[in-house]
Amino acid sequence: NCKSFKGKLHHRDLAARKLINLNSRLKKNSSLYIYDSFLSILDISIFPFVRQFRNVDADWFDNNPKLLFTGKWLNNLVESDFFTKVMYKYKIWNNNSEKIFFP
């Protein structure tokens, strides 16, 4: 029994503070991107962390009104051509598979 153990909800709520700040910025900018009305290195840099955060508890994230604009931002990136090209799903390779050459 460790007295310093806070639990997953405590840590989720700490991380959510950062996303609520992001949500406020997106709402203020009225944009689907953090910096301006275009995809920037800032969006690309934090996107994987926000995506992973959401994946841990998608129901909580998707139904949190404090993350409405963050959710729109995230969905916009997940559905973008940029993301679908980068995250293309290849078939699982084995020794009998056809060779795949990456561009």
C-alpha positions in Angstrom: 0.0 0.0 0.0 1.9 3.0 -1.3 0.7 6.4 0.0 2.1 8.3 -2.9 0.1 6.3 -5.5 -2.5 8.7 -7.0 -4.2 6.5 -9.5 -5.1 6.8 -13.2 -7.9 9.3 -12.7 -5.6 11.7 -11.0 -3.0 11.5 -13.8 -5.7 11.7 -16.4 -7.0 14.9 -14.9 -3.5 16.4 -14.7 -2.9 15.7 -18.4 -6.4 16.9 -19.3 -5.5 20.4 -17.9 -3.1 20.7 -20.8 -5.7 19.6 -23.3 -8.3 22.0 -21.8 -5.7 24.8 -22.4 -5.4 23.6 -26.0 -9.2 23.5 -26.3 -9.3 27.2 -25.2 -6.8 28.2 -27.8 -8.6 26.4 -30.6 -11.9 27.9 -29.5 -10.3 31.4 -29.4 -8.7 31.0 -32.8 -11.8 29.5 -34.4 -9.5 27.2 -36.3 -8.9 23.5 -36.8 -5.2 24.2 -36.3 -3.3 25.5 -33.3 -1.1 28.2 -34.8 -3.3 29.6 -37.5 -5.5 28.3 -40.3 -3.0 25.9 -41.6 -1.2 22.7 -40.5 2.0 23.5 -38.7 4.8 21.6 -37.0 3.1 22.4 -33.7 0.0 20.4 -34.7 2.1 17.6 -36.0 4.3 17.5 -32.9 1.6 17.1 -30.3 -0.9 15.2 -32.4 0.4 11.7 -31.5 0.3 12.4 -27.8 -3.3 13.7 -27.9 -4.3 10.8 -30.1 -2.9 8.3 -27.7 -4.4 10.1 -24.7 -7.8 9.9 -26.4 -7.3 6.2 -27.2 -6.9 5.3 -23.5 -10.5 6.4 -22.7 -12.3 7.4 -25.9 -15.7 7.6 -24.3 -14.5 10.0 -21.6 -12.6 12.2 -24.1 -15.4 12.2 -26.7 -18.0 13.2 -24.2 -16.0 15.8 -22.3 -17.5 19.2 -23.1 -14.2 20.9 -22.0 -12.5 19.1 -24.9 -15.0 19.8 -27.7 -12.6 21.9 -29.9 -9.7 19.6 -29.1 -11.8 16.7 -30.3 -12.6 18.5 -33.6 -8.9 19.3 -34.0 -8.0 15.7 -33.4 -10.6 14.3 -35.8 -9.6 16.8 -38.5 -6.0 15.5 -38.3 -7.0 11.8 -38.1 -9.1 12.2 -41.2 -6.6 14.3 -43.1 -4.8 13.1 -46.3 -1.5 13.7 -44.4 -2.4 11.2 -41.6 -3.8 8.6 -43.9 -0.7 8.6 -46.1 1.7 8.4 -43.1 -0.3 5.8 -41.2 -1.1 3.5 -44.2 -1.8 0.0 -42.9 0.3 -2.7 -44.7 -0.5 -6.3 -44.5 1.5 -8.3 -41.9 4.6 -9.4 -43.6 6.0 -13.0 -43.5 8.6 -14.8 -45.5 6.1 -15.9 -48.1 4.7 -12.4 -48.6 5.2 -10.4 -51.7 8.0 -7.8 -51.4 6.9 -4.3 -50.5 9.1 -1.4 -51.7 8.6 1.9 -49.9 8.6 5.0 -52.0 
